[in-house]
Structures are given as structure tokens and as C-alpha cells.
Amino acid sequence: MKILLAGQGAFGIKHLEGLANIPDVQVVSLVGGSPDTTKAVAEKWNIPHWTTDLAEGLKQDVDACILTTPTGMHCKQGLQCIEAGKHVEIEIPMADSLADSEKLVAARKAAGVVGMVGHTRRFNPSHQWIHNKIAAGELNIQQMDVQTYFFRRSNINAAGQPRSWTDHLLWHHAAHTVDLFQYQTGEQCSVARGVEGPHHINLQIAMDMSIQMKVPSGPICTLSLSFNNDGPLGTTFRYICDNGTYIARYDDLYDGHDNKIDLSGVAVSNNGIELQDREFIAAIREGREPNSSFDQILPAMRTLDQIEKSFS
């Protein structure tokens, strides 16, 4: 399987690390935003071809593309890959609007390729453990309480390096939780609303956000997001269930008393991004729809659109 990876930044590196553990997969082209950093990453990872032009990368002998580029480029680049007849995995979010998400869904259906979105929470062993318990009838969620906290005053990536684009609490960070809540409950939100805090004078984005959701059978979700948090960074998911409380921190899971839960045997790896990429590759090879497909993620984009409209 020959892969084109677009995006040489922090998340591009995470995908390179994950792909390195998947048999018979080779990244043959790297498409980056700047020549110097793209060349450096390509040389470090022994990628034979690099460019700053996606069209040039698509001319190489590639089977599939993984896009880890800035959010605002996802729709245009996704369509470009699909029109070239390539399977495509787009890092979260699929797009930064419902309309662009619908364009991607329609284009993928017309082309008949595999389209997947990088909703890593579906693949983290911690959330898989919860999902398996729900499917087995051993748990029912009563409430999810989620905190997504960062400290941001400039455009930097997950590795602390400067970047050229602006992140977004709703269409990127909230997208993880909106989809996860609907995935774990198996229902579309009947209530979805939010409020924004003040917008940053330079970044021009809301720095704080609070979101409430509810699904028809009763479970609720409370999501707090901030770029103003001066403390530990990242996301903590608290599952309050009818049979226990569980706290997920990325690939780790604890009970309500902070005892770590053994996740060995949940999946072939404890790396959520690697598991996500394994699903993408497997779906292509098996000619099937992947978990976290374009079609499966569209309901989350509809809910995000509903939340955005509630701000006004």
C-alpha cells in the first residue's frame, strides 16, 4: 500500500510513527507547507519523494492519501484526492462547515473510494473498552463530562512549533466529543447548544466555550473547552454510567477512584492514531466502509452546525 501523506507538522509525524508499525505500507510522497521542513521530515523518514504541491504528489504512484493539513484546506484537498481516484483519510475535522462536509460525502459516493475521518477517540483503547462494555449491555451512559483545555496565545502546533493557521474550539476540538458522545450512545443529539466566551483580539476566535448535548433516550453530555487554561493540557473524558464511573485520558483509562484499568487485549496497539490508520488500510484492502467513514461522521457535523447556530 503506497501512501501520500500531506502535512509535515506534529500530526503528520504522529501518523508516520503509526504507519511504521503497519505491515506492507510505505509512505512514498510527503506534501508539506514549507520546503525546508518538508525536506527535513522526508529525509528523516526515508520518504523518496517530497513536494509542496499536492497535485505533484498525486501524480506519484500512490494508492491512498492521508491529510494532516490545516483545517481550512481539508475540503479542497479532500476533493482533489477523490477526483484523482485516491482513497483518503482526513484528519479531524472533515471540514469546518456542514456544507463542505456534505460536498465530501457526495464526492466520495460518486467516486466509490474509501473516505475516512481521523476521529481518533473511536480508536483509543480507553474509549474502545467503554464501547465494548456498552455493546455487551454491561454499561449505560448517564452523563459524559468532558474538559478540553489548552493555553494558546499564538498559532502553535501540538509540538509547540509555530504554524500558519488558526485552530478552532468548535470545528476541531469539540468535534472529537460531539462524535464520541453520539458514537457511544448510538444516537443523534436531540438537544445541542452552546455559548462562546470572548474572542481573542489577534486570533479572532473564541477562547472559551461551553456545550450541552442530550440524546433522545436521556443521556447528557457537558463539554467545557478553553484556550485560556494555564495548567495541564489536553482532554479528560468522565463517563458517569449506571454501573461505574470511568475517566479516559487519551489511551489510558481509570475508574472513578483513579485506579488504572488494564487495557491489554483491547486492540493490537495502545496507540490510537496507529489503530486509526490500521482501520483505514484494512478498509481499503477489504473493500469495505471504515469505522469513522465520511458518512458516519456527517451526523456529528450536523450537530456542530446546530451548536454554531445556537451561538447567535
PEPE-V84492 format. One record per helix or strand. SS is the DSSP state (~ for helix, > for strand). FROM is the first residue (numbers start at 1). LEN is the number of residues. If there is no record, write none. Layout:
# PEPE-V84492
ss/from/len
SS/FROM/LEN
SS/FROM/LEN
This chain:
# PEPE-V84492
ss/from/len
>/2/5
~/10/10
>/26/6
~/35/10
>/49/3
~/54/5
>/64/4
~/71/13
>/87/5
~/98/14
>/115/4
~/120/3
~/125/11
>/141/9
>/151/1
>/156/1
>/162/1
~/169/17
>/189/8
>/199/1
>/206/1
>/208/8
>/220/7
>/228/1
>/234/8
>/244/6
>/252/4
>/260/1
~/272/15
>/293/1
~/294/18
